[in-house]
């Protein structure tokens, strides 16, 4: 996924600081922060960062959880023994569950969602889907895009062809089809930020490091999962470095392995 020449991801600690800076600045100017996020894993990582920021007084505003995030978080809460040691110890030994912080509010229904949108209260909204391909995140985007006080933060990969990628590319007018089938143009005036340091994917350096450590080095290396251009780029680089056969198969290609 991040096999292209430019795909060197930033440091995680710096990414978290930048994330909280954007949140704080947006809240201070009376705006709302929209964070389209993957419901399992990435949402909970962001919850931990936000909970810490809230406790440190970096911002003072509610964090609304919409979509499947609440249900996925309930599973994390029910099985703390599978979490990282620092979080596990905090929950089991200190009786302090960060996922149950007072800062987090569940969005229960469409009326609740509409009240959040219509309110003048600054807030943070964590919601699915992560690429603005459906779910509550699209509804929030349509309602909040026009206000320049608001911010949208992408914390996950935006695939080509998705609404998220269009916004990420800097489209300022986006046609969207409504429920009645009619198309209308959404003006994008809010701030758009992309923070790649939260990604669950390895970047180019990590992928190359992985290949170097393989013992024995395979005779054939297949590049999959990323955009075609990135897979081809990485396949070319790996071939030059390791002098092995590399391929970036297209959809429906067949490769014989043994």
Phi, psi and omega in degrees: 000320177245055181261001182285165183304324186267003189273071173247111186281147181287166179297140184296316182298318178295323180296317179296319178297317179295320178302310181291330176296314180297315179302311183299313181296320180293314180298318183295333178265010175085018182262177176247145179253117178259125180235095175290129189214152174288133191292333184247117176097291183295319179300317182290325175299316180292325177300319180295319179294316180293320179298318179294317179298320178295316180295330180275357178078019179291327175214158178225086181201153180289151175248112181269136179249120182232158182083213184277003186298316183299316181295317179295322179293326178298326178291318176301320182291326183284337183232062183297338182295345180263001182271172177302151187304317183297320179286320179300313180295322181297320182283312188279325187256333182254351180064028183239100181264110183297334181287345180255018180301150180296342183288337184270131180234133179276133173272113191272329184200181183294327178295318177300317179297316180295322178297321179295317180295316185282340183291149175276000183286125174297145181197171174245138181236112173262121187207151175269157002269159188290341181248015182057038180264355180167181178078188185299331184303324180291320179296316177297316181301313181300324183279329188258347187299328187281347185262118184290348175288336185278162176227149173239128181242118173272124180242007179218169183296138178248108185289150178301136178094349180273161176299321179302318180294322179297315179295318180298325180288346177104016176299130180258348173224122185234118177286130180229136179275126180278180182295334180274005179088352180275145181265138175225157184263128176263122177275130183257101180251345182290162176287138179242125180235144174239121178244102187275351183291349178271357188300144174273356180270147172289146176270184185302316182296319181292323178296317179294322179297321178298314180298319181298330184273354182290125178230117356281161176292128180294154180282335183226131182237124181253131180258119183226173171085331181270178173298152185306315183297321181288321178297316180295317178302311183291324177299318179297316180297315181296322179296317180293321183284319190250355177055040177241162177288126178234148179217148172242085186298143173273167176305135178077359172295147176247134180233126179274127178236160178220000000 
